[in-house]
């Protein structure tokens, strides 16, 4: 899926990378201070990065389950917020998100989101240590969340969890 945006009067097209392709590099500010680059995130192995907006209902559904995966300790999860720090902190408090959150703001032109071809949120990428993308998940997919949980050795869904099979972002 391609997204077309205007950049200083020039038409540019970004394509969402597919599994098997290389993840675009980035360096972003961390919500808790400092910055981090994708290569630093991947230094210890695969990681899941998930783009989101704080007002997105499907992100609000998805992120608590990504937190459960992250808590398992074997698959790091990084959120990439397209909102300001204050709104992102409130989102994390409200939905119990403790995994690292990065900020991809409009002030920087959403460069990483554009490089990853983000046209809807949530969109998550499982990125291997070598920078190769092994999974792309757009929107909510119960099956994909279960699969990520399996990779992390985590039982993501608990008795009483009532979640849809699929929701578009």
Residue frames as a rotation matrix with the C-alpha (Angstrom) as fourth column:
UNK 1
0.588 0.809 0.000 0.00
0.809 -0.588 0.000 0.00
0.000 0.000 -1.000 0.00
UNK 2
-0.501 -0.771 0.392 1.43
0.777 -0.601 -0.189 3.39
0.381 0.210 0.900 -0.94
UNK 3
0.439 0.560 -0.703 0.82
0.756 -0.653 -0.048 6.75
-0.485 -0.511 -0.710 0.66
UNK 4
-0.122 -0.423 0.898 1.24
0.810 -0.566 -0.157 9.99
0.574 0.708 0.411 -1.25
UNK 5
0.503 0.220 -0.836 2.05
0.718 -0.645 0.262 13.20
-0.481 -0.732 -0.482 0.60
UNK 6
0.766 -0.263 0.586 3.23
0.227 -0.742 -0.631 16.64
0.601 0.617 -0.509 -0.35
UNK 7
0.417 -0.721 -0.553 6.72
0.776 -0.034 0.630 17.60
-0.473 -0.692 0.546 0.75
UNK 8
-0.252 -0.497 -0.830 7.68
0.084 -0.866 0.493 21.18
-0.964 0.054 0.260 -0.02
UNK 9
0.212 0.487 -0.848 5.53
-0.758 -0.466 -0.457 21.15
-0.617 0.739 0.270 -3.13
UNK 10
-0.573 -0.426 -0.701 6.96
-0.772 0.566 0.287 17.88
0.274 0.706 -0.653 -4.47
UNK 11
0.617 0.787 -0.012 4.89
-0.759 0.600 0.253 14.75
0.206 -0.147 0.967 -4.69
UNK 12
-0.586 -0.809 0.043 6.42
-0.780 0.549 -0.301 11.82
0.220 -0.210 -0.953 -2.84
UNK 13
0.549 0.723 -0.421 5.30
-0.568 0.691 0.447 8.24
0.614 -0.006 0.789 -2.48
UNK 14
-0.486 -0.628 0.607 6.13
-0.873 0.379 -0.307 5.97
-0.037 -0.680 -0.733 0.43
UNK 15
0.159 0.460 -0.874 5.57
-0.458 0.818 0.347 2.24
0.874 0.346 0.341 0.34
UNK 16
0.607 0.073 0.791 4.97
-0.769 0.306 0.562 0.09
-0.201 -0.949 0.242 3.41
UNK 17
-0.459 -0.838 -0.296 7.91
-0.874 0.486 -0.023 -2.33
0.163 0.248 -0.955 3.61
UNK 18
0.627 0.638 -0.447 6.96
-0.590 0.763 0.264 -5.99
0.510 0.098 0.855 3.18
UNK 19
0.702 -0.409 0.583 8.31
-0.261 0.614 0.745 -8.97
-0.663 -0.675 0.324 5.12
UNK 20
0.518 -0.624 0.586 11.72
0.813 0.572 -0.109 -9.77
-0.267 0.533 0.803 3.74
UNK 21
0.467 -0.356 0.809 12.63
0.361 -0.759 -0.542 -6.13
0.807 0.545 -0.225 3.13
UNK 22
-0.506 -0.753 -0.420 14.96
0.764 -0.164 -0.624 -4.02
0.401 -0.637 0.659 5.22
UNK 23
0.507 0.676 -0.534 13.54
0.853 -0.483 0.198 -1.67
-0.125 -0.556 -0.822 7.86
UNK 24
0.375 -0.357 0.855 14.30
0.252 -0.849 -0.465 2.02
0.892 0.390 -0.228 7.32
UNK 25
-0.410 -0.616 -0.672 16.69
0.846 0.017 -0.532 3.36
0.339 -0.787 0.515 9.94
UNK 26
0.454 0.514 0.728 15.70
0.152 -0.850 0.505 6.11
0.878 -0.118 -0.464 12.34
UNK 27
-0.735 -0.467 -0.492 16.71
0.602 -0.115 -0.790 7.95
0.312 -0.876 0.366 15.50
UNK 28
0.120 0.884 0.452 13.86
0.220 -0.468 0.856 9.27
0.968 -0.004 -0.250 17.64
UNK 29
-0.547 -0.209 0.810 13.40
-0.676 -0.461 -0.575 10.99
0.494 -0.863 0.111 20.99
UNK 30
-0.598 0.337 -0.727 12.32
0.568 0.818 -0.089 8.73
0.565 -0.466 -0.681 23.84
UNK 31
0.412 0.844 0.343 9.29
0.205 -0.453 0.868 9.80
0.888 -0.287 -0.360 25.88
UNK 32
0.890 -0.074 -0.450 11.39
0.454 0.051 0.889 9.41
-0.043 -0.996 0.079 29.04
UNK 33
0.687 -0.631 -0.360 14.34
-0.481 -0.767 0.425 11.42
-0.544 -0.118 -0.831 27.66
UNK 34
-0.364 -0.906 0.215 17.26
-0.249 0.317 0.915 10.89
-0.898 0.279 -0.341 25.34
UNK 35
0.304 0.397 -0.866 17.12
-0.947 0.030 -0.319 9.37
-0.100 0.917 0.385 21.88
UNK 36
-0.084 -0.327 0.941 17.43
-0.144 0.939 0.313 5.89
-0.986 -0.109 -0.126 20.43
UNK 37
-0.314 -0.097 -0.945 18.22
-0.944 -0.071 0.321 4.57
-0.099 0.993 -0.070 16.96
UNK 38
0.735 0.625 -0.262 16.72
-0.664 0.742 -0.093 1.46
0.136 0.243 0.960 15.40
UNK 39
0.198 -0.731 -0.653 20.14
-0.183 0.627 -0.757 -0.22
0.963 0.270 -0.009 15.30
UNK 40
-0.723 -0.414 0.553 20.43
-0.585 -0.059 -0.809 0.26
0.368 -0.908 -0.199 19.09
UNK 41
0.168 0.882 0.440 16.97
-0.958 0.251 -0.139 -1.28
-0.233 -0.398 0.887 19.60
UNK 42
0.854 0.223 -0.471 18.01
-0.419 0.830 -0.367 -4.33
0.309 0.511 0.802 17.58
UNK 43
-0.046 -0.996 0.082 21.43
-0.874 0.000 -0.486 -4.75
0.484 -0.094 -0.870 19.22
UNK 44
-0.610 -0.180 0.772 20.18
-0.674 0.629 -0.386 -7.58
-0.416 -0.756 -0.505 21.47
UNK 45
-0.819 0.320 0.477 17.87
0.438 0.885 0.157 -9.27
-0.372 0.337 -0.865 18.98
UNK 46
-0.519 0.682 0.514 14.48
0.590 -0.149 0.794 -8.89
0.618 0.716 -0.325 17.32
UNK 47
-0.813 0.360 -0.457 12.03
0.194 -0.573 -0.796 -6.19
-0.548 -0.736 0.396 18.43
UNK 48
-0.080 0.867 0.491 8.49
0.991 0.014 0.135 -5.13
0.110 0.497 -0.860 17.65
UNK 49
-0.934 -0.085 -0.347 7.89
0.135 -0.983 -0.123 -1.49
-0.331 -0.162 0.930 16.79
UNK 50
-0.212 0.950 0.228 4.32
0.977 0.210 0.032 -0.24
-0.018 0.230 -0.973 16.67
UNK 51
-0.941 -0.027 0.338 3.19
0.105 -0.971 0.216 3.13
0.323 0.239 0.916 15.30
UNK 52
-0.206 0.911 -0.357 0.13
0.973 0.228 0.023 4.65
0.102 -0.343 -0.934 16.98
UNK 53
-0.543 0.203 0.815 -1.99
-0.131 -0.979 0.157 7.72
0.829 -0.022 0.558 17.68
UNK 54
-0.998 0.057 0.033 -3.39
-0.028 0.097 -0.995 8.31
-0.060 -0.994 -0.096 21.14
UNK 55
-0.369 0.924 -0.097 -6.95
-0.768 -0.362 -0.528 8.91
-0.523 -0.121 0.844 19.88
UNK 56
-0.399 0.148 -0.905 -7.07
-0.729 0.547 0.411 5.72
0.556 0.824 -0.110 17.79
UNK 57
0.418 0.648 0.636 -9.59
-0.899 0.395 0.189 3.22
-0.129 -0.651 0.748 19.22
UNK 58
0.892 -0.132 -0.432 -7.84
-0.035 0.933 -0.357 0.25
0.450 0.334 0.828 17.59
UNK 59
-0.188 -0.974 0.122 -4.54
-0.146 -0.096 -0.985 1.38
0.971 -0.203 -0.124 19.14
UNK 60
-0.215 0.202 0.956 -6.30
-0.955 -0.246 -0.163 1.58
0.202 -0.948 0.246 22.51
UNK 61
0.856 0.512 0.074 -7.43
-0.517 0.851 0.090 -2.04
-0.017 -0.115 0.993 22.01
UNK 62
0.725 -0.575 -0.380 -4.05
0.098 0.632 -0.769 -3.29
0.682 0.520 0.514 20.78
UNK 63
0.027 -0.893 0.448 -1.49
-0.472 -0.407 -0.782 -1.68
0.881 -0.191 -0.433 23.06
UNK 64
0.294 0.047 0.955 -2.44
-0.940 0.196 0.280 -3.38
-0.174 -0.979 0.102 26.37
UNK 65
0.965 0.032 0.262 -1.88
0.009 0.988 -0.153 -6.74
-0.263 0.150 0.953 24.63
UNK 66
0.518 -0.850 0.095 1.47
0.097 -0.052 -0.994 -5.54
0.850 0.524 0.055 23.27
UNK 67
0.117 -0.431 0.895 2.33
-0.902 -0.422 -0.086 -4.60
0.415 -0.797 -0.439 26.86
UNK 68
0.753 0.193 0.629 1.63
-0.486 0.808 0.333 -8.20
-0.444 -0.557 0.702 27.93
UNK 69
0.877 -0.479 0.035 4.01
0.352 0.591 -0.726 -9.40
0.327 0.648 0.687 25.21
UNK 70
0.243 -0.814 0.528 6.68
-0.309 -0.581 -0.753 -6.94
0.920 0.020 -0.392 26.32
UNK 71
0.395 -0.031 0.918 6.31
-0.918 -0.054 0.393 -7.98
0.037 -0.998 -0.050 29.97
UNK 72
1.000 -0.017 0.018 7.27
0.018 1.000 -0.023 -11.51
-0.017 0.023 1.000 28.95
UNK 73
0.558 -0.825 -0.095 10.80
-0.350 -0.337 0.874 -10.18
-0.753 -0.454 -0.477 28.56
UNK 74
-0.119 -0.680 0.724 11.89
0.465 0.606 0.646 -12.01
-0.877 0.414 0.244 25.43
UNK 75
-0.162 0.095 0.982 10.45
0.954 -0.239 0.180 -9.72
0.252 0.966 -0.052 22.72
UNK 76
-0.668 -0.112 -0.735 11.02
0.421 -0.872 -0.250 -6.02
-0.613 -0.476 0.630 23.30
UNK 77
0.195 0.778 0.597 8.18
0.973 -0.229 -0.019 -3.76
0.122 0.585 -0.802 22.17
UNK 78
-0.785 -0.386 -0.485 8.60
0.416 -0.908 0.049 -0.09
-0.459 -0.163 0.873 21.27
UNK 79
0.395 0.910 0.126 5.67
0.813 -0.283 -0.508 2.22
-0.427 0.304 -0.852 20.64
UNK 80
-0.814 -0.551 0.184 6.14
0.573 -0.709 0.411 5.09
-0.096 0.440 0.893 18.21
UNK 81
0.069 0.884 -0.463 3.64
0.731 -0.360 -0.579 7.84
-0.679 -0.298 -0.671 18.99
UNK 82
-0.446 -0.109 0.888 2.55
0.787 -0.521 0.331 10.34
0.426 0.847 0.318 16.38
UNK 83
0.704 0.673 0.228 1.33
0.417 -0.651 0.635 12.69
0.575 -0.352 -0.739 19.13
UNK 84
0.159 -0.652 0.741 3.00
-0.516 -0.695 -0.501 15.09
0.842 -0.303 -0.447 21.54
UNK 85
-0.720 -0.598 -0.352 4.70
-0.022 0.527 -0.850 13.98
0.694 -0.604 -0.393 24.75
UNK 86
-0.742 0.466 0.482 1.87
-0.641 -0.283 -0.713 15.09
-0.196 -0.838 0.509 27.07
UNK 87
0.312 0.907 -0.282 -0.85
-0.949 0.308 -0.059 13.20
0.033 0.286 0.958 25.16
UNK 88
0.100 -0.366 -0.925 1.42
-0.338 0.862 -0.378 10.17
0.936 0.351 -0.038 24.85
UNK 89
-0.900 -0.413 0.140 2.14
-0.242 0.207 -0.948 10.10
0.362 -0.887 -0.286 28.59
UNK 90
-0.330 0.867 0.374 -1.60
-0.869 -0.125 -0.478 10.26
-0.368 -0.483 0.795 29.30
UNK 91
0.430 0.429 -0.794 -2.25
-0.760 0.648 -0.061 7.40
0.488 0.630 0.604 26.82
UNK 92
-0.358 -0.675 -0.646 0.44
-0.158 0.725 -0.670 5.27
0.920 -0.137 -0.366 28.50
UNK 93
-0.892 0.092 0.443 -1.01
-0.450 -0.065 -0.891 5.96
-0.053 -0.994 0.099 31.96
UNK 94
-0.028 0.999 0.029 -4.59
-0.965 -0.019 -0.263 5.25
-0.262 -0.036 0.964 30.89
UNK 95
0.705 0.344 -0.620 -3.80
-0.601 0.754 -0.265 1.99
0.376 0.559 0.739 29.06
UNK 96
0.803 -0.361 0.474 -1.04
-0.246 0.524 0.815 0.69
-0.543 -0.772 0.332 31.35
UNK 97
0.849 -0.523 0.080 1.79
0.271 0.300 -0.914 0.96
0.454 0.798 0.397 28.83
UNK 98
0.763 -0.644 -0.052 5.27
-0.154 -0.258 0.954 0.67
-0.628 -0.720 -0.296 30.33
UNK 99
0.318 -0.698 0.642 7.27
0.878 0.472 0.079 -0.39
-0.358 0.538 0.763 27.28
UNK 100
-0.561 -0.632 -0.535 9.55
0.394 -0.772 0.498 2.27
-0.728 0.069 0.682 25.75
UNK 101
0.570 0.763 0.304 7.74
0.716 -0.280 -0.639 4.90
-0.403 0.582 -0.706 23.73
UNK 102
-0.641 -0.764 0.072 9.32
0.654 -0.495 0.572 7.04
-0.401 0.414 0.817 21.04
UNK 103
0.246 0.719 -0.650 8.00
0.215 -0.694 -0.687 10.29
-0.945 0.029 -0.325 19.55
UNK 104
-0.640 -0.296 0.709 7.58
0.746 -0.019 0.666 10.78
-0.184 0.955 0.233 15.80
UNK 105
-0.084 0.638 -0.765 6.16
0.435 -0.668 -0.605 14.28
-0.897 -0.384 -0.221 15.73
UNK 106
0.728 0.446 0.520 4.77
0.673 -0.322 -0.666 16.53
-0.129 0.835 -0.535 13.06
UNK 107
0.756 -0.503 -0.418 7.60
-0.365 -0.855 0.368 18.96
-0.543 -0.125 -0.831 13.85
UNK 108
-0.348 -0.918 0.191 10.01
-0.342 0.314 0.886 16.48
-0.873 0.243 -0.423 12.28
UNK 109
-0.239 0.328 -0.914 7.62
-0.971 -0.103 0.216 15.80
-0.023 0.939 0.343 9.40
UNK 110
0.607 0.477 0.636 6.81
-0.543 0.833 -0.107 12.25
-0.581 -0.280 0.764 10.61
UNK 111
-0.015 -0.709 -0.705 9.97
-0.996 0.073 -0.053 11.03
0.089 0.702 -0.707 8.86
UNK 112
-0.875 -0.322 0.361 9.99
-0.369 0.927 -0.067 7.47
-0.313 -0.192 -0.930 10.29
UNK 113
-0.042 0.935 0.352 6.23
0.010 0.353 -0.936 7.05
-0.999 -0.036 -0.024 9.73
UNK 114
0.615 0.234 -0.753 6.68
-0.686 -0.314 -0.657 8.18
-0.390 0.920 -0.033 6.13
UNK 115
-0.380 -0.845 -0.377 9.74
-0.924 0.368 0.108 5.96
0.047 0.389 -0.920 5.65
UNK 116
-0.867 0.135 0.479 7.67
-0.036 0.943 -0.331 2.99
-0.497 -0.305 -0.813 6.89
UNK 117
-0.836 0.546 -0.052 4.75
-0.087 -0.039 0.995 4.01
0.541 0.837 0.080 4.64
UNK 118
-0.777 0.561 -0.286 2.31
0.503 0.278 -0.818 4.29
-0.379 -0.780 -0.498 7.54
UNK 119
-0.756 0.603 0.256 -1.18
-0.120 -0.512 0.851 4.97
0.644 0.612 0.459 6.20
UNK 120
0.465 0.872 0.152 -3.15
-0.343 0.019 0.939 3.71
0.816 -0.489 0.308 9.20
UNK 121
-0.692 -0.640 0.335 -2.51
-0.550 0.165 -0.819 2.93
0.469 -0.751 -0.466 12.84
UNK 122
0.375 -0.878 0.296 -1.74
-0.517 0.066 0.853 0.78
-0.769 -0.473 -0.429 14.59
UNK 123
0.835 -0.291 -0.467 0.86
-0.269 0.525 -0.808 -0.65
0.480 0.800 0.360 12.27
UNK 124
0.592 -0.617 0.518 3.50
-0.517 0.202 0.832 -2.91
-0.618 -0.760 -0.199 13.79
UNK 125
0.562 -0.541 -0.626 6.70
-0.545 0.327 -0.772 -4.36
0.622 0.775 -0.111 12.38
UNK 126
0.848 -0.440 0.297 8.61
0.043 0.615 0.787 -7.32
-0.529 -0.654 0.540 13.77
UNK 127
0.698 -0.682 -0.220 12.20
-0.583 -0.362 -0.727 -6.50
0.417 0.636 -0.650 12.91
UNK 128
0.842 -0.452 -0.295 14.99
0.504 0.854 0.127 -9.04
0.195 -0.256 0.947 13.16
UNK 129
0.507 -0.714 -0.483 18.44
0.402 -0.299 0.865 -8.28
-0.762 -0.633 0.136 14.56
UNK 130
-0.474 -0.743 0.473 19.86
0.747 -0.056 0.662 -7.79
-0.466 0.667 0.581 11.05
UNK 131
-0.697 0.250 -0.672 17.23
-0.295 -0.954 -0.049 -5.12
-0.653 0.164 0.739 10.27
UNK 132
-0.894 0.404 -0.196 15.06
-0.039 0.364 0.930 -7.37
0.447 0.839 -0.310 8.12
UNK 133
-0.359 0.865 0.350 11.30
-0.923 -0.274 -0.268 -7.14
-0.136 -0.419 0.897 8.56
UNK 134
-0.999 -0.009 -0.049 9.72
-0.015 0.993 0.117 -10.51
0.048 0.118 -0.992 9.30
UNK 135
-0.284 0.958 -0.045 6.10
0.958 0.282 -0.058 -9.44
-0.042 -0.060 -0.997 10.01
UNK 136
-0.949 0.192 0.250 3.87
-0.157 -0.976 0.151 -6.46
0.273 0.104 0.956 9.24
UNK 137
-0.447 0.834 -0.323 0.61
0.894 0.405 -0.191 -6.11
-0.029 -0.374 -0.927 11.17
UNK 138
-0.887 0.252 0.387 -1.84
-0.135 -0.943 0.304 -3.39
0.442 0.217 0.871 10.18
UNK 139
0.095 0.950 0.298 -4.79
-0.690 -0.153 0.708 -2.81
0.718 -0.273 0.641 12.50
UNK 140
-0.149 -0.016 0.989 -5.82
-0.892 0.434 -0.128 -5.47
-0.427 -0.901 -0.079 15.04
UNK 141
0.175 0.192 -0.966 -5.43
-0.588 0.807 0.054 -9.16
0.790 0.558 0.254 14.33
UNK 142
0.660 0.136 0.739 -6.06
-0.724 0.380 0.576 -11.56
-0.202 -0.915 0.349 17.20
UNK 143
0.953 -0.295 0.071 -4.21
0.303 0.908 -0.291 -14.29
0.021 0.299 0.954 15.31
UNK 144
0.324 -0.875 0.360 -1.12
0.194 -0.311 -0.930 -12.10
0.926 0.371 0.069 14.81
UNK 145
0.208 -0.205 0.956 -1.11
-0.862 -0.500 0.080 -11.02
0.462 -0.841 -0.281 18.48
UNK 146
0.883 0.124 0.452 -1.31
-0.339 0.835 0.433 -14.69
-0.324 -0.536 0.780 19.50
UNK 147
0.765 -0.641 0.061 1.58
0.477 0.502 -0.722 -15.46
0.432 0.581 0.690 17.15
UNK 148
0.117 -0.729 0.674 3.70
-0.317 -0.671 -0.671 -12.65
0.941 -0.135 -0.309 18.65
UNK 149
0.488 0.137 0.862 2.84
-0.873 0.057 0.485 -13.95
0.017 -0.989 0.147 22.12
UNK 150
0.985 -0.120 0.125 4.01
0.122 0.993 -0.002 -17.40
-0.124 0.018 0.992 21.07
UNK 151
0.431 -0.875 0.223 7.31
0.313 -0.087 -0.946 -15.97
0.847 0.477 0.236 19.83
UNK 152
-0.124 -0.439 0.890 7.71
-0.628 -0.660 -0.413 -14.23
0.768 -0.610 -0.194 23.19
UNK 153
-0.673 -0.094 -0.734 6.60
0.334 0.846 -0.415 -17.28
0.660 -0.524 -0.538 25.20
UNK 154
-0.922 0.384 0.052 3.63
-0.281 -0.570 -0.772 -15.34
-0.267 -0.727 0.633 26.59
UNK 155
-0.435 0.889 0.146 -0.01
0.901 0.427 0.082 -16.34
0.010 0.167 -0.986 26.94
UNK 156
-0.943 -0.041 0.331 -1.40
0.107 -0.977 0.183 -13.04
0.316 0.208 0.926 25.66
UNK 157
-0.193 0.960 0.201 -5.12
-0.523 -0.274 0.807 -13.68
0.830 0.051 0.556 26.11
UNK 158
-0.979 -0.092 0.180 -6.56
-0.201 0.362 -0.910 -14.48
0.018 -0.928 -0.373 29.51
UNK 159
-0.512 0.849 -0.130 -9.83
0.844 0.525 0.111 -16.00
0.163 -0.052 -0.985 30.59
UNK 160
0.205 0.712 -0.671 -12.51
0.712 -0.579 -0.397 -13.36
-0.671 -0.397 -0.626 30.24
UNK 161
-0.622 -0.425 -0.658 -10.74
-0.164 -0.751 0.640 -11.40
-0.766 0.506 0.397 27.49
UNK 162
0.317 0.746 0.585 -13.29
0.651 0.277 -0.706 -10.73
-0.690 0.605 -0.398 24.79
UNK 163
-0.298 -0.527 -0.796 -11.60
-0.303 -0.739 0.602 -9.42
-0.905 0.421 0.060 21.70
UNK 164
0.746 0.570 -0.345 -12.56
-0.481 0.103 -0.871 -9.34
-0.461 0.815 0.350 18.03
UNK 165
0.541 -0.539 0.646 -10.73
0.659 0.749 0.073 -11.47
-0.523 0.386 0.760 15.49
UNK 166
-0.459 -0.669 0.584 -9.86
0.887 -0.374 0.270 -8.47
0.037 0.642 0.766 13.32
UNK 167
0.654 0.571 -0.497 -10.31
0.519 -0.816 -0.254 -4.69
-0.551 -0.091 -0.830 13.20
UNK 168
0.321 -0.553 0.768 -8.89
0.777 -0.309 -0.548 -2.34
0.541 0.773 0.331 10.60
UNK 169
-0.375 -0.537 -0.756 -6.67
0.839 -0.543 -0.030 0.52
-0.394 -0.645 0.654 11.75
